[in-house]
Amino acid sequence: MATLQVRNLPEHIYRRIAERARSKRSNITQETIYLLQKALDMNEHRRQQRDLLVDQMMTTAPPGGNQWPDPVLMVREDRER
């Protein structure tokens, strides 16, 4: 397993991680790994959503022949499902 060393970590971030770890009866290392994995998964999920939206916009014929669908409306519609 790899080792990661973080230098010059702001004290307030360290305290927040330590507090989260204590509240979960975990340790700082486990909580840091959990938070990093969660952030990476979230970024990947957002990238996939963006790619799907772009693909859909590029393969869908514009309504009225001259305008693409509004992506904001598409995201809102998707959230309401």
C-alpha positions, 0 to 999 in steps of 0.5 A: 500500500502506498504512503502519502505525506502531507506537509503544511496542512492548515491546522483548521483542516487537520482539526476538522478531520480529527473531529470527524474521525473522533465522531465516527470512532475512527482514526485520522488516517482512515477518515482522510482516506474516506474523504479523499475517495469520496471527493474523487468519486464525486469528481468522476461522477460529475465528469460522467454527467457532463459527458452524458449531457454533452453527448445528448446535446450533440446527438439531439436535433435542435428544437425548431432547427436553430436552438439547442436545448437549455442545459439548465432546464435539462438538469432541472428536469433530470433532478425532478425524476 
